[in-house]
Amino acid sequence: MKLYSTNNKDLRVSFQEAVFNSLPTDKGLYMPEIIPQLDPAFIRNIQQYSLQEIAFTVANALIGDDIPEVDLKAIIADAINFDAPVKFLSADTAVLELFHGPSYAFKDFGARFMSRVMGYFSTQGDKLLDVLVATSGDTGGAVALGFLGVEGTRVTILYPKGKVSKVQEEQLTTNGQNIRALEVEGTFDDCQALVKTAFNDKDLNEALRLTSANSINIARLIPQTFYYFWAYAQLKSQGMSEVVFTVPSGNFGNIGAGLLAYKMGLPVKHFVAGTNVNDTVPRFLQSGAYTPKPSVQTLANAMDVGNPSNWVRIQDMFHNNLEELRAIISSYTYNDEETVKAMAELYERYKYIACPHTAIAYLASNQYCQDEPGEYASVFLSTAHPCKFPDAISEDVFAKIELPKGAEDLAGKPKLATEIPVDYEVFKSYLLVNN
Ligand SMILES: *Cc1c(COP(=O)(O)O)cnc(C)c1O
């Protein structure tokens, strides 16, 4: 696979280079030069294959020239070792549960695959790969657990003290091995600024081999296509073949992967993006003017993004053409009050406990079904297990949540975190002294 930059269509880099750079120096995003088409016979018979077999076929079409088959199979077997089941709430409405991985959120797909790809490319006697990541909660857990024990890598996670939930903090701070947690006496923005300064620090980059585990990394996008194919396979085995996917969206990486799957030949009738009040994309689809705003804090905080960094990729896939975009994507926006109501409704109607992000997808999928009635399966994506968001869910409903396997063990483990102030010199010396 060769990739260009959305800001420079003449640039060509290898997959390996794109993985380690995360983004081109011109601040565009990497895009595959050619989006491969899957064999129509594979799609027709997709219900015969397992998630891992589907993942291999899709990944091999994209990066088969970069990673030999046996190695790619091993990476997938190791990374994608949990299910993504489609569960029907009614005859034509279903939820695709993406939270059965170790951090109980869909980001496990991206983080686990990327970590193993980075480990794979790093094994040839290279210096230890130092991954720096700032998190407001969900990304950090997926990255920590994704890289845990991956040879040749070390992860340093910065999180804002007192601003992540209990389960999230446990996932960040109980790992040991090659994972280090820094509890920063500041906000998520402070954490991000520290990491950004580190990436631009010349001495530090000479001493350490730094990389980001950014959500725009192409190695995170690819594995997120797998579950769209897998969901389609599950629907096909039930005799359905018309599907609309609704995706709770923040940075638009998840829905971007769905659109890439579509471009590779997955038959999808339409995509719907549900957002919280950070509504830059729905406003754009309405008006045609892209006017990002500073992010606003909401209950669905993993989607508090005012300027979605993956949107450029989506625009690029559809030739920056508003009409083409509108033909395949609709988008709706919801405030916290509506989100809380939706969580209550999901519980009352279906006894389904959803996280706030998932509830927004539920609302958007219902809205689309009203606006565009027809014969299709409406599948909304559940991006996280509700146990990660105690502050967003009413106490009596929260008490009824069945904790995923391992959540209780996590609570018993000692917390391993180093507190640091918002001071770049302190952060830098931590990295250098503990090398
Ligand atoms: C990251 C995240 C999202 C948003 O996904 P994007 O790819 O950024 O659009 C939605 N829900 C949860 C739970 C998340 O962690």
The ligand as an SDF file (V2000), in Angstrom:
LIG
                    3D

 15 15  0  0  0  0  0  0  0  0999 V2000
  -13.8060    7.6470   20.6600 C   0  0  0  0  0  0  0  0  0  0  0  0
  -15.2120    7.3370   20.9370 C   0  0  0  0  0  0  0  0  0  0  0  0
  -16.2610    7.7440   20.0890 C   0  0  0  0  0  0  0  0  0  0  0  0
  -16.0200    8.5990   18.8740 C   0  0  0  0  0  0  0  0  0  0  0  0
  -15.3930    7.8850   17.8420 O   0  0  0  0  0  0  0  0  0  0  0  0
  -14.7440    8.6880   16.6230 P   0  0  0  0  0  0  0  0  0  0  0  0
  -14.0230    7.6570   15.8470 O   0  0  0  0  0  0  0  0  0  0  0  0
  -13.8040    9.6820   17.2570 O   0  0  0  0  0  0  0  0  0  0  0  0
  -15.8380    9.3380   15.8800 O   0  0  0  0  0  0  0  0  0  0  0  0
  -17.5450    7.3560   20.3810 C   0  0  0  0  0  0  0  0  0  0  0  0
  -17.8250    6.6380   21.4790 N   0  0  0  0  0  0  0  0  0  0  0  0
  -16.8600    6.2270   22.3320 C   0  0  0  0  0  0  0  0  0  0  0  0
  -17.2360    5.4480   23.5230 C   0  0  0  0  0  0  0  0  0  0  0  0
  -15.5190    6.5570   22.0940 C   0  0  0  0  0  0  0  0  0  0  0  0
  -14.5780    6.1550   22.9540 O   0  0  0  0  0  0  0  0  0  0  0  0
  1  2  1  0
  2  3  1  0
  2 14  2  0
  3  4  1  0
  3 10  2  0
  4  5  1  0
  5  6  1  0
  6  7  2  0
  6  8  1  0
  6  9  1  0
 10 11  1  0
 11 12  2  0
 12 13  1  0
 12 14  1  0
 14 15  1  0
M  END
$$$$
